[in-house]
Amino acid sequence: MINLSLAFALIMVIEGLCYVIMPGKMKEMMELVQRLPDEKLHIFGLVSVLFGLAWVWFIVKF
């Protein structure tokens, strides 16, 4: 459970840094995402999940 909490905390740190370092670009990216069709967002989400699972598997395995 500690590892899961640590993972979420690191996500918040990385995302927060993006907003601190480049707030204008983050607004542009949010506007771009709103214009994307749902199908593209589903595909992007699926690819992200699969990549993340593969990464976790690699870290745990090796």
N, C-alpha and C positions, 0 to 999 in steps of 0.2 A: 504494500500500500504506500510505503514511503517513496518507492520509485515512481509510482504513478503521480503522486503529489509533486515530486521533483520535476517530472516531465511537464506537467501543467504549468508549474512555476517558470520553467525555462521558456515555454511558449509565450507566457505573458511578458517575460523580460525581452525576448526577441521582438515581439510585436510592439511593445512599448518603445523600444529603441527606434524602430522604424518611424513611429509618429514623432519622436523627439528629433531625430536627425533630418527627416524629410517630410514634414506635414503636408506640403503642397502636393507632392507626388502621391502620397497616400490618398488624398482627396481625389486626384485624377484617376487613380486605380479603382476607387470605389465607384466613381461615375462610369468607368469603363465596364465594370462587372455588372452594373445595373442594366446596361444596354445589351449584354450578351443573352442569347436565347437560353432557355432552361436546359435544353439538350446538351449544349456545350458545357454548362456548369456541372451537369450530372457526370459527363465524361471526365472533366477535370477533377471532380471530387473522387470518382472511382480510381483514377490513375494515382491520385495523391494517397488514397488509402492503401492501394496495392504497393506503392513505393515505400510507404511508411512501414507496412507490415514486413516487407522484404528486408528493410533496414534493421528493424527490431530483431527479426530472425537471424540476420547476419551477426549482429552484435552479441546475441545470446549464444549462438552456435560457436562463434570463434572468439 
